[in-house]
Amino acid sequence: MPGLERNLYTTITCQTISPDGDLYAASTESGDVSVGRIADILCSSGEADMFTFHGLDGQSVYSLTSTNDFLFAGGKGQVRAWRWEDLINDQNIQPAFIIPIGDPRVKVNWLDVDHGDVNFGGRDKLLAGCGDNNVYVLNLERLSVVDVLRGHTSYVHCVAAANSAGVSVLSASEDGTVKFWDTRKPGSDAVFTCTPHNDEVTRRPKLGKFVSTVACHGDWMVCGGGPVTSLWNLSTRIMSGSIPPVTGVVYAAKIVEDKIYTSGQNTDLCVSNYGGELLSTVKLNCSCVYSLAHTSKHNLITVAGSSPHIQFINTNNHTVVKSFSFQSVKS
């Protein structure tokens, strides 16, 4: 029964898909990390064929991201990296490297990879949004912090790499702001700050001013949390309008081509266009969604949250093509 109880109360906090669309990982608040090949997961007749291990020696994993070579996990005061091939092929859980970040007690709430401007070398950098109100920029060649983006007055919930109009990083915070940064100029202040909770269209004082999610695609950014989800143009710095849903806190958002996917404190995945028109809803099997991941190779959006269940949804027809349960490490 202990294993059953543990699975019933499992919350999946984060997911990632490798940029080539081949590999998938998810993690729970207890620190278990599960990895597998997407093709194998889709082909499995029952539960997904995945390998699960303790990611951070018993500590919680708060964030995941990846390159084609490495899987990264954020814990307290560190980012740990494994080679995908070691995990998938050999079930070797020895980390390739560990990068310390800030104070050992600070949570690394969100990770994203900035692939860089080709005009400025185009080297991958890791972005870490943390509980000490800062965003850390990590050089993956030096394996060290090379810049700290300071300006938020409360902890950072989410970060997103951007490549538009002199903006390379977006950060969303408990302080109710989304800040735009240009990391080509180390040590610089934010180039712009938007405050959705101050806009009469998006503010919802009863839910709070915090911004829990931010995502971008090309010249567009979507953000949400306590305020209603909103779409912004990165070049003009102007809000285009609000995006469904209009009830409940939104914890996760993705822009995929001409569609915007949002979810949070509801049982639906909302699919909208840039005009704010709700195109479709997908019924989910968890009451609160914390994470969305996407791969164009398989035309999938993956959904996870306050449940052991993970759903893979086709982005063409918005049907659930695979639903399976996270398998925790056996005690």
Secondary structure, 3 states (H helix, E strand, C coil): CHHHHHHHCCCEEEEEECCCCCEEEEEECCCEEEEEEHHHHHHCCCCCCCEEEECECCECCCEEEECCCEEEEECECEEEEEEHHHHHHHCCCCCCEEEECCCCCCEEEEEEEECCCHHHCCCCEEEEEECCCCEEEEECCCCEEEEEECCCCCCEEEEEEEEECCEEEEEEECCCCEEEECCCCCCCCCCEEECHHHCCCCCCCCCCCCEEEEEEECCEEEEEECCCCEEEECCCCEEEEECCCCCCCEEEEEEECCEEEEEECCCEEEEECCCCCEEEEEECCCCCEEEEEEECCCCEEEEEECCCEEEEEECCCCCEEEEEECCCCCC
